[in-house]
Amino acid sequence: MKRNLKLTLEYDGTDWHGWQVQDNAATIQGALEAALAKITNESIRVTGASRTDAGVHARGQACNFYTASRIPLERVPYALNANLPASIVVLTACEVPPEFHARYHATGKRYLYEISNRNMPSALRRHFSYHVAQPLDLGAMQLAANLLQGQHDFKAFQAAGSSVKTTVRHLHRLVVQEREAGRIFIWAEGDGFLYNMVRILVGTLLEVGLGRRVPAEMEAILASKDRSQAGPTAPAHGLCLEKVFYAPHPFLTLEKS
């Protein structure tokens, strides 16, 4: 009988063409499936919780797959990491019920977008933060963020190319913080996110921070349901998938995330 295994992994998305397998392009899913084939001698299809775009990073991506392999659970991360590039690391593995699906059973996600707000770009954080040289009004950005929190139709914050049944989402948390001088973090946590939603939210908040919009405009943007009314899509490299949330499941307790 095949086991259903859930992995939690982190990756630097800089050199990858996103999560999802593509023809003639290096992807996280493709690299993970190749590593699984090596350690199990099986052709395995992995289901990811989030199809992160090219350049987007993850600290807590989740995925699941079915295998007949009897490799002990505690050895799975080590075996995979020995066959993965250094930019992808499997953190944990646990067995989940046969019906568990990493994407459909996710109850929420947390993303972090980092902005380097100083005169000069950061050499050390250049792959993980978006450089904005002009001063930002963080107070105005947080006022705007407050208006975007809650349950709304976020159609205006969805990029073209998605075929979701509904564009209503519950944004539980949208917080703008300067944790240290010149490093601004925007946390977005919700029950689900539309295609490029976080990056469009960030792009819109940046326009507020730069004085190009006022916070009160957020209500009109939401009401418009028109993508052209929101701000630009912030670059991918500042975005990181921090965590995927699940309702309690009878996971085997090898996972500590």
Residue pairs with C-beta under 8 A, 6 or more apart in sequence:
1 68
2 66
2 67
2 68
3 66
3 67
3 68
3 69
3 95
4 64
4 65
4 66
4 95
4 96
4 97
4 98
4 100
5 64
5 65
5 66
5 67
5 73
5 76
5 93
5 94
5 95
5 96
6 62
6 63
6 64
6 93
6 94
6 95
6 96
6 100
6 102
6 251
6 255
7 32
7 62
7 63
7 64
7 65
7 76
7 77
7 80
7 90
7 91
7 92
7 93
8 60
8 61
8 62
8 90
8 91
8 92
8 255
8 257
9 32
9 58
9 61
9 62
9 63
9 88
9 89
9 90
9 91
10 57
10 58
10 59
10 60
10 61
10 88
10 89
10 91
11 28
11 57
11 58
11 61
11 87
11 88
11 89
12 57
12 87
12 88
12 127
13 28
13 52
13 54
13 55
13 56
13 57
13 58
13 236
13 237
14 55
14 57
14 87
14 127
14 237
15 26
15 87
16 26
16 27
16 28
16 31
16 54
16 55
16 87
17 25
17 26
17 27
17 54
18 27
18 28
18 51
18 52
18 53
18 54
18 55
18 56
19 27
19 28
19 29
19 48
19 50
19 51
19 52
19 61
20 27
20 29
20 48
20 51
21 27
21 29
21 30
21 33
22 30
28 48
28 52
28 58
28 61
28 88
29 46
29 48
29 63
31 84
31 85
31 88
32 46
32 63
32 80
32 84
32 88
32 90
33 44
33 45
33 46
34 83
35 80
35 83
35 84
36 42
36 44
36 46
36 65
36 67
36 80
37 43
37 44
38 83
39 69
39 71
39 76
39 79
39 80
39 83
40 67
40 68
40 69
40 71
41 69
42 67
42 68
42 69
44 65
44 66
44 67
45 65
46 63
46 64
46 65
47 63
47 64
47 65
47 101
47 102
47 103
48 61
48 62
48 63
48 102
48 103
49 61
49 62
49 63
49 102
49 103
49 106
49 109
49 244
50 58
50 61
50 103
50 106
50 109
50 241
50 244
52 58
52 61
52 239
52 241
53 196
53 236
54 236
55 235
55 236
55 237
56 236
56 237
56 239
56 240
56 241
57 128
57 237
57 239
57 240
57 241
58 240
58 241
59 240
59 241
59 242
59 243
60 110
60 241
60 242
60 243
60 244
60 257
61 241
61 244
62 102
62 106
62 244
62 246
63 102
64 96
64 100
64 101
64 102
71 79
73 93
73 94
73 95
73 252
73 254
74 93
74 254
76 90
76 93
77 90
77 91
77 92
77 93
80 90
81 89
81 90
84 90
91 257
92 254
92 255
92 256
92 257
93 254
93 255
94 251
94 252
94 253
94 254
94 255
95 251
95 252
96 249
96 251
97 249
97 250
100 249
102 244
105 246
105 247
105 249
106 192
106 244
106 245
106 246
107 191
107 245
107 246
107 247
108 172
108 189
108 190
108 191
108 192
108 244
108 245
109 189
109 190
109 192
109 193
109 241
109 242
109 243
109 244
109 245
110 173
110 187
110 188
110 189
110 241
110 242
110 243
110 245
111 187
111 188
111 189
111 193
111 198
111 239
111 240
111 241
111 242
112 185
112 186
112 187
112 188
112 239
112 240
112 242
113 130
113 185
113 186
113 188
113 198
113 199
113 202
113 234
113 238
113 239
113 240
114 125
114 128
114 129
114 130
114 183
114 184
114 185
114 186
114 238
114 240
115 129
115 130
115 131
115 132
115 136
115 183
115 184
115 185
115 186
115 202
115 206
115 238
116 122
116 125
116 129
116 130
116 131
116 132
116 182
116 183
116 184
117 132
117 133
117 135
117 136
117 178
117 182
117 183
117 184
118 131
118 133
118 181
118 182
119 133
120 133
121 131
122 129
122 131
125 183
127 237
128 237
128 238
128 240
129 183
129 237
129 238
130 234
130 235
130 237
130 238
132 206
132 210
134 210
136 184
136 206
136 209
136 210
137 208
137 209
137 210
137 211
138 176
138 177
138 178
138 184
138 209
140 208
140 209
140 211
140 214
140 215
141 176
141 205
141 206
141 208
141 209
141 215
142 175
142 176
143 208
143 215
144 204
144 205
144 208
144 213
144 215
144 217
144 218
145 174
145 175
145 176
145 186
145 205
146 174
146 215
147 215
147 216
147 218
147 219
148 171
148 174
148 201
148 218
148 222
149 171
149 172
149 173
149 174
150 170
150 171
151 168
151 169
151 170
151 171
152 168
152 169
152 171
152 222
153 167
153 168
153 222
153 225
154 167
154 168
154 169
154 171
154 194
154 197
154 222
155 167
155 194
155 225
155 226
155 227
156 221
156 222
156 224
156 225
156 226
156 227
156 229
156 230
157 194
157 197
157 200
157 201
157 204
157 221
157 227
157 230
158 164
158 167
158 194
158 195
158 196
158 197
158 200
158 227
159 194
159 195
159 196
159 200
159 227
159 233
160 227
161 195
162 194
162 195
164 194
164 195
167 194
167 225
169 190
169 191
169 192
169 193
169 194
169 197
170 190
170 191
171 188
171 189
171 190
172 189
172 190
172 191
173 187
173 188
173 189
173 190
174 186
174 187
174 188
174 189
174 201
175 185
175 186
175 187
176 184
176 185
176 186
176 205
177 184
177 185
177 186
177 187
178 184
178 185
179 185
186 201
186 202
186 205
188 198
188 201
196 233
198 239
199 233
199 234
199 235
199 236
199 239
200 227
200 230
200 231
200 232
200 233
200 234
202 234
202 238
202 239
203 230
203 231
203 232
203 233
203 234
204 213
204 218
204 221
204 230
204 231
205 231
206 231
206 234
207 213
207 231
207 232
208 214
208 215
208 217
213 231
220 229
221 229
221 230
243 257
